[in-house]
Amino acid sequence: MGHIKDTESADRFIKGLMDISSAINSDLYLEDILKLIVMVTAKVTGVEICSLWLIEENDRESRIRLKATQTIEPAYVKDRVLNINEGVVGYVAAEKRPMILTDVLSEPLFKEKDMARKLGLKSMVSVPLLLKDQRVIGVLNCFTSDFHEFTDTEVNLITTVANQAAVAIYNSELVIKTKVIQEELETRKLIERGKEILMRRMDISAEDAYRWMQKKSMDSRKSMRNIAEALLLSEELY
């Protein structure tokens, strides 16, 4: 573990935070932002493995899934999902506070002891990704390959990264949702205009026009949007 307290490390940490801040305002995809966060955190703290988990919410239950890590160890990279309240990650997400383990193998809550033995992981700090309104959207884990007593300074700095990361992730997801909604609205408008063209040209009902476009879409393996755009183009060429 790097000594974050010295000036050089503190400078590196601030530079890392700036990298994450710039990601918030960029057009990076969410996946790239997550990779950047774990790489920056691992680099400036000197930890062996840094991983980021995000909460996935659906109608039935909330779960937390491993979304990014800077390691390429196959044992660690595999798809992993936990229920909220399950394991260290679930506990940190539910309790909204960091958890420090000097020895992961002696902690009953830590579920992945076989993996820790295989990869030689000894200590860890796990911190929640908290938004300003205290909502938790995920968890950031840092593992060391030597037994390590995490200092308050280290935990505070990793928490700062986690909170900065939470903003980046939340904003990125908002942008994605907004784009999806805009595209859906545009597609609906195009399909409506395509239907109007067919109704006028073929003297058919709106329902029949929609069915015609659906069939054309299936036969040509093109989207309904593509069919609508083709109709609009043909209208312009008439």
Backbone as JSON, one array per atom type, in Angstrom:
{
  "sequence": "MGHIKDTESADRFIKGLMDISSAINSDLYLEDILKLIVMVTAKVTGVEICSLWLIEENDRESRIRLKATQTIEPAYVKDRVLNINEGVVGYVAAEKRPMILTDVLSEPLFKEKDMARKLGLKSMVSVPLLLKDQRVIGVLNCFTSDFHEFTDTEVNLITTVANQAAVAIYNSELVIKTKVIQEELETRKLIERGKEILMRRMDISAEDAYRWMQKKSMDSRKSMRNIAEALLLSEELY",
  "N": [[0.85, -1.2, 0.0], [0.64, 2.17, -0.89], [2.07, 5.06, 0.68], [-0.08, 7.32, 1.46], [0.05, 9.65, 2.82], [2.38, 11.15, 2.29], [3.63, 14.01, 0.44], [3.96, 13.76, -2.36], [2.35, 11.53, -2.99], [-0.12, 12.52, -2.17], [-0.44, 14.56, -4.03], [-0.61, 13.0, -6.35], [-2.96, 11.74, -5.8], [-4.8, 13.86, -5.8], [-4.58, 14.6, -8.46], [-5.61, 12.3, -9.59], [-8.25, 12.45, -8.67], [-9.02, 14.67, -10.11], [-8.94, 13.63, -12.67], [-11.11, 11.9, -12.52], [-13.12, 13.78, -12.04], [-13.07, 15.16, -14.46], [-14.02, 13.2, -16.09], [-16.66, 13.13, -15.38], [-17.74, 15.26, -16.72], [-17.5, 14.58, -19.33], [-17.91, 12.86, -22.54], [-17.61, 10.21, -22.12], [-18.38, 6.72, -22.1], [-20.33, 4.91, -19.67], [-19.07, 2.52, -18.88], [-16.37, 3.07, -19.45], [-15.89, 5.15, -17.67], [-16.14, 3.81, -15.24], [-13.96, 2.03, -15.4], [-11.87, 3.88, -15.44], [-12.11, 4.98, -12.86], [-11.48, 2.78, -11.13], [-8.88, 2.24, -11.97], [-7.48, 4.63, -11.45], [-7.82, 4.79, -8.67], [-6.51, 2.45, -7.77], [-3.94, 2.99, -8.65], [-3.12, 5.35, -7.29], [-3.37, 4.64, -4.62], [-1.92, 2.38, -4.37], [-2.89, -0.18, -4.05], [-3.5, -3.75, -4.37], [-5.73, -4.9, -5.7], [-8.49, -3.21, -7.01], [-11.92, -2.71, -6.91], [-15.18, -2.14, -8.29], [-18.52, -2.02, -7.45], [-21.92, -1.98, -8.47], [-25.25, -1.03, -7.57], [-28.08, -2.76, -8.66], [-31.33, -2.19, -9.49], [-34.5, -3.71, -9.54], [-37.97, -4.66, -10.11], [-38.46, -6.73, -8.29], [-36.24, -7.16, -6.49], [-33.31, -5.64, -5.02], [-29.99, -5.85, -6.14], [-26.41, -6.27, -6.01], [-23.76, -5.75, -8.22], [-20.6, -6.76, -9.54], [-18.84, -4.46, -11.42], [-16.53, -3.28, -12.44], [-12.97, -3.64, -12.51], [-9.46, -3.25, -11.97], [-7.75, -5.3, -12.25], [-6.58, -8.22, -14.09], [-6.97, -10.74, -13.35], [-8.4, -13.87, -13.8], [-9.94, -15.21, -11.84], [-10.95, -13.16, -10.38], [-12.25, -11.44, -12.11], [-14.55, -12.63, -13.08], [-18.14, -12.74, -13.6], [-20.0, -11.44, -10.97], [-22.5, -11.43, -8.52], [-24.28, -10.09, -5.76], [-26.73, -10.27, -3.15], [-28.38, -7.44, -1.64], [-27.18, -6.69, 1.54], [-25.73, -9.0, 1.65], [-22.61, -10.48, 2.26], [-19.49, -8.56, 2.57], [-19.6, -6.4, 0.81], [-22.39, -6.08, 0.39], [-23.12, -5.47, 3.01], [-21.8, -3.03, 3.48], [-23.08, -1.45, 1.56], [-25.71, -1.51, 2.53], [-25.44, -0.48, 5.13], [-24.27, 1.94, 4.7], [-21.7, 2.8, 5.34], [-18.06, 2.8, 5.67], [-16.1, -0.27, 5.71], [-13.49, -1.86, 7.33], [-11.07, -4.34, 6.93], [-8.51, -5.99, 8.43], [-7.6, -8.54, 8.14], [-8.84, -10.43, 5.75], [-9.51, -13.12, 5.68], [-10.29, -13.8, 8.21], [-12.74, -12.74, 8.64], [-16.1, -13.29, 9.06], [-18.17, -12.25, 7.44], [-16.98, -11.89, 4.98], [-17.15, -13.29, 1.87], [-15.58, -14.5, -0.07], [-13.33, -16.26, 0.38], [-11.77, -18.35, -0.72], [-10.99, -17.3, -3.18], [-9.51, -15.1, -2.26], [-7.39, -16.4, -1.01], [-6.22, -17.67, -3.22], [-5.42, -15.46, -4.76], [-3.82, -14.14, -3.04], [-4.72, -12.1, -1.29], [-4.89, -9.86, 1.41], [-5.66, -7.66, 3.27], [-8.46, -5.34, 3.4], [-10.37, -2.44, 2.38], [-13.61, -1.26, 2.28], [-15.83, 0.89, 0.77], [-18.84, 2.9, 0.69], [-20.51, 4.13, -2.27], [-21.67, 7.13, -2.22], [-24.32, 9.4, -2.85], [-25.14, 12.97, -2.74], [-27.61, 13.13, -1.47], [-27.51, 11.06, 0.25], [-28.09, 8.62, -0.86], [-27.14, 5.31, -1.68], [-25.26, 4.12, -4.36], [-23.5, 2.21, -5.03], [-20.46, 0.3, -4.34], [-17.05, 0.65, -3.42], [-14.14, -1.26, -3.47], [-10.97, -1.92, -1.98], [-8.15, -3.89, -2.08], [-5.27, -5.22, -0.39], [-2.03, -6.79, -0.85], [-0.44, -7.31, 1.25], [-0.6, -7.53, 4.83], [-2.35, -4.85, 6.16], [-2.83, -1.88, 7.98], [-5.32, 0.24, 7.6], [-5.19, 3.72, 7.52], [-6.9, 6.6, 8.98], [-6.62, 8.73, 7.24], [-6.14, 7.47, 4.78], [-8.55, 6.04, 4.45], [-10.37, 8.17, 4.4], [-9.55, 9.48, 2.07], [-10.02, 7.52, 0.12], [-12.74, 7.34, 0.43], [-13.45, 9.87, -0.47], [-12.81, 9.62, -3.17], [-14.69, 7.63, -3.82], [-17.12, 8.99, -3.43], [-16.89, 11.0, -5.31], [-16.81, 9.41, -7.53], [-19.39, 8.38, -7.41], [-20.96, 10.56, -8.19], [-20.06, 10.9, -10.83], [-20.91, 8.48, -12.0], [-23.68, 8.54, -11.54], [-24.44, 10.85, -12.98], [-23.66, 10.07, -15.54], [-25.37, 7.9, -16.0], [-27.79, 9.24, -15.97], [-27.55, 10.79, -18.28], [-27.45, 8.76, -20.21], [-30.03, 7.61, -19.87], [-31.62, 9.83, -20.6], [-30.88, 10.16, -23.28], [-31.84, 7.73, -24.35], [-34.6, 8.01, -23.93], [-35.1, 10.24, -25.55], [-34.45, 9.19, -28.07], [-36.41, 7.21, -28.28], [-38.74, 8.77, -28.4], [-38.28, 10.19, -30.78], [-38.25, 8.04, -32.6], [-40.88, 7.12, -32.34], [-42.27, 9.34, -33.41], [-41.32, 9.32, -36.05], [-42.33, 6.85, -36.95], [-45.06, 7.34, -36.79], [-45.3, 9.32, -38.77], [-44.54, 7.82, -40.96], [-46.64, 5.99, -41.04], [-48.76, 7.71, -41.69], [-48.08, 8.45, -44.31], [-48.35, 5.97, -45.64], [-51.08, 5.45, -45.18], [-52.24, 7.48, -46.64], [-51.21, 7.0, -49.22], [-51.91, 4.32, -49.78], [-54.47, 4.18, -49.07], [-55.42, 3.09, -46.59], [-56.2, 1.91, -43.22], [-54.94, 3.25, -40.06], [-54.12, 1.18, -38.39], [-53.71, -0.94, -40.23], [-51.67, 0.18, -41.71], [-49.64, 0.29, -39.84], [-49.31, -2.45, -39.4], [-48.39, -3.2, -41.93], [-45.92, -1.92, -41.98], [-44.68, -3.26, -39.88], [-44.53, -5.89, -40.91], [-42.89, -5.46, -43.11], [-40.63, -4.68, -41.77], [-39.92, -7.04, -40.4], [-39.56, -8.82, -42.58], [-37.43, -7.64, -43.96], [-35.54, -7.48, -42.04], [-34.95, -5.11, -40.83], [-35.12, -2.26, -38.65], [-38.17, -0.84, -37.26], [-37.91, 1.87, -37.25], [-36.04, 2.29, -39.3], [-37.6, 1.5, -41.51], [-39.6, 3.44, -41.43], [-38.04, 5.72, -41.89], [-37.18, 5.17, -44.49], [-39.61, 5.34, -45.85], [-40.2, 8.06, -45.49], [-38.1, 9.18, -46.87], [-38.65, 8.25, -49.45], [-40.95, 9.65, -49.87], [-40.01, 12.25, -50.03], [-38.7, 12.03, -52.41], [-40.65, 11.73, -54.24]],
  "CA": [[0.0, 0.0, 0.0], [1.42, 3.4, -0.94], [1.84, 5.95, 1.81], [-0.83, 8.45, 0.9], [0.28, 10.85, 3.61], [3.44, 12.0, 1.78], [3.15, 15.05, -0.49], [3.91, 13.25, -3.74], [1.16, 10.68, -3.09], [-1.29, 13.39, -2.07], [-0.54, 15.21, -5.35], [-1.1, 11.98, -7.29], [-4.36, 11.49, -5.46], [-5.58, 15.01, -6.28], [-4.59, 14.47, -9.93], [-6.56, 11.22, -9.86], [-9.6, 13.0, -8.45], [-9.29, 15.57, -11.23], [-9.26, 12.75, -13.81], [-12.49, 11.43, -12.34], [-13.99, 14.95, -12.23], [-13.18, 15.47, -15.9], [-14.86, 12.14, -16.68], [-18.05, 13.48, -15.11], [-18.19, 16.25, -17.7], [-17.1, 14.14, -20.67], [-18.85, 11.99, -23.24], [-17.2, 8.81, -21.93], [-19.45, 5.79, -21.73], [-20.29, 4.52, -18.25], [-18.05, 1.47, -18.7], [-15.05, 3.73, -19.45], [-15.79, 5.91, -16.42], [-15.91, 2.83, -14.15], [-12.57, 1.56, -15.53], [-11.01, 4.99, -15.03], [-12.19, 5.12, -11.4], [-10.72, 1.72, -10.44], [-7.45, 2.37, -12.31], [-6.96, 5.79, -10.71], [-7.79, 4.45, -7.23], [-5.45, 1.46, -7.55], [-2.64, 3.62, -8.91], [-2.72, 6.32, -6.26], [-3.31, 4.03, -3.28], [-0.95, 1.27, -4.4], [-3.53, -1.45, -3.65], [-3.34, -4.85, -5.31], [-6.95, -4.99, -6.52], [-9.53, -2.25, -6.71], [-13.1, -3.14, -7.67], [-16.34, -1.28, -8.12], [-19.79, -2.73, -7.55], [-23.06, -1.07, -8.58], [-26.56, -1.58, -7.2], [-29.05, -2.9, -9.75], [-32.67, -2.27, -8.9], [-35.63, -4.09, -10.39], [-39.24, -4.7, -9.38], [-38.5, -7.74, -7.23], [-35.22, -7.03, -5.45], [-32.07, -4.93, -5.36], [-28.78, -6.67, -6.02], [-25.21, -5.49, -6.27], [-22.99, -6.51, -9.2], [-19.24, -6.3, -9.87], [-18.91, -3.81, -12.73], [-15.21, -2.9, -12.96], [-11.78, -3.89, -11.69], [-8.27, -2.97, -12.78], [-6.96, -6.53, -12.39], [-7.02, -9.12, -15.17], [-7.03, -12.09, -12.77], [-9.68, -14.5, -14.16], [-10.71, -15.56, -10.64], [-11.6, -11.97, -9.84], [-13.01, -10.73, -13.14], [-15.8, -13.31, -13.46], [-19.39, -12.06, -13.25], [-20.38, -11.75, -9.59], [-23.66, -10.67, -8.04], [-24.66, -10.37, -4.37], [-27.94, -9.59, -2.67], [-28.1, -6.38, -0.66], [-26.99, -7.29, 2.88], [-24.91, -10.22, 1.56], [-21.17, -10.24, 2.19], [-18.97, -7.26, 2.99], [-20.11, -5.41, -0.13], [-23.79, -5.86, 0.72], [-23.18, -4.83, 4.33], [-21.38, -1.62, 3.31], [-24.15, -0.78, 0.82], [-26.89, -1.39, 3.39], [-25.14, 0.35, 6.32], [-23.8, 3.26, 4.21], [-20.46, 3.24, 5.99], [-16.92, 1.96, 5.29], [-15.73, -1.41, 6.54], [-12.05, -2.13, 7.19], [-10.68, -5.68, 7.38], [-7.05, -6.17, 8.4], [-7.4, -9.89, 7.63], [-10.12, -10.82, 5.12], [-9.81, -14.54, 5.93], [-10.86, -14.02, 9.55], [-14.03, -12.03, 8.71], [-17.22, -14.15, 8.62], [-18.96, -11.61, 6.38], [-16.27, -11.95, 3.7], [-17.64, -14.52, 1.24], [-14.74, -15.06, -1.14], [-12.04, -16.62, 1.0], [-10.97, -19.16, -1.66], [-10.4, -16.39, -4.15], [-8.51, -14.3, -1.56], [-6.2, -17.27, -0.84], [-5.62, -17.88, -4.54], [-4.81, -14.22, -5.26], [-2.94, -13.58, -2.01], [-5.26, -10.84, -0.76], [-4.81, -9.92, 2.88], [-6.5, -6.65, 3.94], [-9.32, -4.6, 2.47], [-11.28, -1.41, 2.85], [-14.78, -1.23, 1.4], [-16.55, 2.14, 1.07], [-20.04, 3.08, -0.14], [-20.6, 5.23, -3.23], [-22.81, 7.89, -1.7], [-24.7, 10.67, -3.46], [-25.35, 14.02, -1.72], [-28.84, 12.87, -0.7], [-27.23, 9.86, 1.06], [-28.43, 7.38, -1.55], [-25.97, 4.5, -2.06], [-25.44, 3.53, -5.7], [-22.54, 1.13, -5.23], [-19.41, 0.11, -3.32], [-15.67, 0.59, -3.94], [-13.29, -2.12, -2.64], [-9.52, -1.88, -2.2], [-7.47, -5.02, -1.42], [-3.8, -5.2, -0.4], [-1.41, -8.12, -0.86], [0.22, -7.44, 2.55], [-1.47, -7.08, 5.92], [-2.24, -3.39, 6.19], [-3.75, -1.13, 8.84], [-5.72, 1.45, 6.87], [-5.26, 4.91, 8.38], [-8.06, 7.46, 8.74], [-6.31, 9.53, 6.04], [-6.36, 6.61, 3.61], [-10.0, 5.76, 4.33], [-11.02, 9.43, 4.0], [-9.23, 9.75, 0.67], [-10.73, 6.53, -0.7], [-14.15, 7.75, 0.51], [-13.58, 11.03, -1.36], [-12.86, 9.05, -4.53], [-15.96, 6.92, -3.98], [-18.2, 9.97, -3.56], [-16.67, 11.64, -6.61], [-17.22, 8.38, -8.5], [-20.85, 8.28, -7.37], [-21.48, 11.67, -9.01], [-19.74, 10.59, -12.23], [-21.75, 7.36, -12.44], [-25.07, 8.99, -11.54], [-24.61, 11.77, -14.12], [-23.53, 9.3, -16.78], [-26.6, 7.12, -16.16], [-28.85, 10.19, -16.32], [-27.35, 11.14, -19.69], [-27.85, 7.59, -21.0], [-31.5, 7.51, -19.82], [-32.17, 10.94, -21.37], [-30.67, 9.84, -24.71], [-32.75, 6.63, -24.71], [-35.96, 8.57, -24.0], [-35.16, 11.1, -26.75], [-34.47, 8.31, -29.25], [-37.73, 6.56, -28.34], [-39.7, 9.77, -28.86], [-38.0, 10.43, -32.2], [-38.68, 6.86, -33.33], [-42.35, 7.13, -32.38], [-42.69, 10.39, -34.35], [-41.01, 8.85, -37.41], [-43.27, 5.77, -37.29], [-46.36, 8.0, -37.02], [-45.25, 9.97, -40.08], [-44.52, 6.72, -41.94], [-48.02, 5.48, -41.12], [-49.57, 8.71, -42.42], [-47.73, 8.33, -45.73], [-48.97, 4.73, -46.14], [-52.54, 5.61, -45.14], [-52.62, 8.34, -47.76], [-50.84, 6.35, -50.5], [-52.57, 3.03, -50.01], [-55.86, 4.32, -48.62], [-55.66, 2.04, -45.58], [-56.35, 2.43, -41.85], [-53.7, 3.41, -39.28], [-53.76, -0.16, -37.91], [-53.16, -1.69, -41.38], [-50.4, 0.82, -42.07], [-48.67, -0.16, -38.83], [-49.05, -3.88, -39.69], [-47.58, -3.24, -43.16], [-44.55, -1.54, -41.59], [-44.17, -4.37, -39.05], [-44.19, -7.01, -41.8], [-41.72, -5.01, -43.89], [-39.51, -4.68, -40.82], [-39.54, -8.44, -40.16], [-39.07, -9.42, -43.83], [-36.15, -7.04, -44.38], [-34.68, -7.49, -40.85], [-34.61, -3.74, -40.5], [-35.97, -1.77, -37.55], [-39.34, -0.04, -37.65], [-37.4, 3.23, -37.51], [-35.45, 2.26, -40.65], [-38.71, 1.44, -42.48], [-40.22, 4.77, -41.42], [-37.1, 6.65, -42.54], [-37.22, 4.87, -45.92], [-40.88, 5.89, -46.35], [-40.06, 9.51, -45.52], [-37.17, 9.47, -47.97], [-39.36, 8.02, -50.72], [-41.92, 10.75, -49.98], [-39.26, 13.41, -50.48], [-38.27, 11.81, -53.81], [-41.84, 11.7, -55.11]],
  "C": [[0.88, 1.24, 0.0], [1.11, 4.27, 0.26], [1.21, 7.23, 1.3], [-0.48, 9.75, 1.61], [1.38, 11.73, 3.02], [2.92, 12.89, 0.64], [2.99, 14.53, -1.9], [2.64, 12.4, -3.95], [-0.11, 11.51, -3.04], [-1.52, 14.1, -3.41], [-1.11, 14.25, -6.38], [-2.59, 11.75, -7.07], [-5.25, 12.6, -6.0], [-5.68, 14.97, -7.8], [-5.6, 13.39, -10.34], [-8.0, 11.68, -9.72], [-9.99, 13.92, -9.61], [-9.63, 14.77, -12.49], [-10.7, 12.28, -13.73], [-13.47, 12.58, -12.56], [-14.17, 15.26, -13.7], [-14.03, 14.43, -16.6], [-16.34, 12.46, -16.5], [-18.59, 14.37, -16.23], [-17.87, 15.83, -19.13], [-18.18, 13.29, -21.31], [-18.45, 10.51, -23.11], [-18.42, 7.95, -21.61], [-19.25, 5.36, -20.28], [-19.18, 3.5, -17.98], [-16.65, 2.06, -18.62], [-14.83, 4.5, -18.16], [-15.47, 4.97, -15.26], [-14.46, 2.32, -14.19], [-11.6, 2.63, -15.04], [-10.96, 5.1, -13.51], [-11.34, 4.06, -10.71], [-9.22, 1.83, -10.75], [-6.81, 3.5, -11.52], [-6.81, 5.43, -9.24], [-6.65, 3.48, -6.93], [-4.07, 2.11, -7.67], [-2.22, 4.51, -7.74], [-2.66, 5.72, -4.86], [-2.3, 2.89, -3.22], [-1.55, -0.05, -3.98], [-3.37, -2.49, -4.76], [-4.53, -4.93, -6.27], [-7.93, -3.92, -6.04], [-10.75, -2.68, -7.54], [-14.29, -2.27, -7.32], [-17.61, -2.07, -8.39], [-20.92, -1.7, -7.65], [-24.36, -1.78, -8.21], [-27.46, -1.61, -8.43], [-30.42, -3.07, -9.12], [-33.68, -2.74, -9.93], [-36.87, -4.22, -9.51], [-39.2, -5.63, -8.17], [-37.51, -7.47, -6.11], [-34.05, -6.2, -5.95], [-30.91, -5.89, -5.18], [-27.58, -5.77, -6.31], [-24.25, -6.33, -7.11], [-21.61, -5.89, -9.41], [-19.25, -5.73, -11.28], [-17.54, -3.45, -13.3], [-14.12, -3.26, -11.97], [-10.56, -3.65, -12.58], [-7.41, -4.23, -12.96], [-7.46, -7.37, -13.56], [-7.05, -10.57, -14.68], [-8.39, -12.73, -13.08], [-10.56, -14.81, -12.95], [-11.47, -14.35, -10.1], [-12.58, -11.35, -10.83], [-14.37, -11.34, -13.44], [-17.04, -12.57, -12.91], [-19.82, -12.44, -11.84], [-21.5, -10.82, -9.14], [-23.95, -11.08, -6.6], [-25.99, -9.69, -4.08], [-27.52, -8.47, -1.73], [-28.13, -7.04, 0.72], [-26.14, -8.56, 2.84], [-23.44, -9.85, 1.43], [-20.79, -8.85, 2.67], [-19.57, -6.16, 2.12], [-21.57, -5.06, 0.18], [-23.96, -5.13, 2.04], [-22.87, -3.34, 4.22], [-22.46, -0.82, 2.58], [-25.36, -0.52, 1.72], [-26.65, -0.42, 4.55], [-24.65, 1.75, 5.97], [-22.56, 3.75, 4.95], [-19.32, 2.29, 5.63], [-16.73, 0.77, 6.24], [-14.27, -1.73, 6.26], [-11.76, -3.51, 7.74], [-9.16, -5.79, 7.29], [-6.72, -7.56, 7.86], [-8.74, -10.41, 7.07], [-10.51, -12.26, 5.47], [-10.45, -14.77, 7.3], [-12.22, -13.33, 9.71], [-15.16, -12.91, 8.19], [-18.04, -13.56, 7.47], [-18.31, -11.73, 5.0], [-16.5, -13.31, 3.04], [-16.61, -15.24, 0.37], [-13.34, -15.43, -0.65], [-11.15, -17.45, 0.06], [-10.26, -18.27, -2.66], [-9.28, -15.56, -3.5], [-7.23, -15.1, -1.35], [-5.46, -17.41, -2.16], [-4.85, -16.64, -5.02], [-3.89, -13.55, -4.23], [-3.41, -12.24, -1.47], [-5.36, -10.92, 0.76], [-5.8, -8.95, 3.56], [-7.38, -5.95, 2.92], [-10.02, -3.45, 3.18], [-12.39, -1.33, 1.81], [-15.58, 0.01, 1.76], [-17.76, 2.29, 0.16], [-19.87, 4.23, -1.12], [-21.86, 6.0, -2.89], [-23.05, 9.16, -2.51], [-24.97, 11.69, -2.34], [-26.59, 13.77, -0.87], [-28.75, 11.57, 0.12], [-27.73, 8.56, 0.42], [-27.15, 6.64, -1.9], [-26.23, 3.93, -3.44], [-24.46, 2.39, -5.96], [-21.52, 1.08, -4.1], [-18.05, 0.03, -4.04], [-14.82, -0.21, -2.97], [-11.82, -1.93, -2.99], [-8.87, -3.0, -1.39], [-5.95, -4.83, -1.47], [-3.27, -6.63, -0.38], [-0.55, -8.34, 0.4], [-0.79, -7.04, 3.62], [-1.26, -5.59, 6.11], [-3.28, -2.78, 7.12], [-4.11, 0.16, 8.09], [-5.86, 2.62, 7.84], [-6.54, 5.7, 8.06], [-7.86, 8.27, 7.47], [-6.6, 8.72, 4.78], [-7.85, 6.36, 3.38], [-10.74, 7.01, 3.86], [-10.78, 9.72, 2.53], [-9.96, 8.78, -0.27], [-12.23, 6.85, -0.72], [-14.41, 8.95, -0.41], [-13.67, 10.57, -2.81], [-14.22, 8.42, -4.78], [-17.12, 7.9, -4.19], [-18.12, 10.73, -4.88], [-17.15, 10.68, -7.72], [-18.74, 8.28, -8.57], [-21.49, 9.35, -8.25], [-21.28, 11.37, -10.49], [-20.68, 9.53, -12.78], [-23.21, 7.81, -12.56], [-25.34, 9.9, -12.74], [-24.58, 11.03, -15.45], [-24.81, 8.51, -17.06], [-27.78, 8.01, -16.54], [-28.78, 10.55, -17.8], [-27.83, 10.0, -20.59], [-29.38, 7.48, -21.05], [-32.15, 8.59, -20.68], [-32.06, 10.66, -22.86], [-31.65, 8.77, -25.18], [-34.17, 7.16, -24.87], [-36.12, 9.42, -25.25], [-35.26, 10.26, -28.01], [-35.83, 7.64, -29.41], [-38.79, 7.52, -28.87], [-39.54, 10.06, -30.35], [-38.5, 9.28, -33.06], [-40.2, 6.83, -33.46], [-42.87, 8.14, -33.4], [-42.48, 9.94, -35.79], [-42.01, 7.78, -37.86], [-44.66, 6.36, -37.59], [-46.4, 8.64, -38.41], [-45.24, 8.94, -41.2], [-45.92, 6.15, -42.16], [-48.91, 6.42, -41.94], [-49.33, 8.63, -43.93], [-48.44, 7.12, -46.34], [-50.49, 4.86, -46.22], [-53.02, 6.44, -46.35], [-52.39, 7.64, -49.1], [-51.69, 5.14, -50.81], [-54.04, 3.03, -49.61], [-56.24, 3.2, -47.64], [-55.75, 2.69, -44.19], [-54.98, 2.53, -41.17], [-53.19, 2.05, -38.81], [-53.12, -0.98, -39.02], [-51.8, -1.13, -41.8], [-49.3, 0.36, -41.12], [-48.28, -1.62, -39.08], [-48.14, -4.03, -40.91], [-46.12, -2.94, -42.83], [-43.89, -2.64, -40.76], [-43.69, -5.53, -39.92], [-42.93, -6.68, -42.59], [-40.46, -5.08, -43.02], [-39.0, -6.1, -40.6], [-38.93, -9.07, -41.42], [-37.67, -8.91, -44.19], [-35.11, -7.07, -43.25], [-34.13, -6.09, -40.54], [-35.56, -3.26, -39.4], [-37.15, -0.99, -38.11], [-38.91, 1.39, -37.98], [-36.81, 3.31, -38.92], [-36.54, 2.28, -41.74], [-39.37, 2.81, -42.59], [-39.34, 5.79, -42.14], [-37.09, 6.45, -44.05], [-38.49, 5.45, -46.56], [-40.8, 7.41, -46.49], [-39.16, 9.94, -46.66], [-37.87, 9.33, -49.31], [-40.39, 9.11, -50.96], [-41.24, 12.0, -50.52], [-38.9, 13.3, -51.96], [-39.44, 11.83, -54.77], [-41.98, 12.99, -55.88]]
}
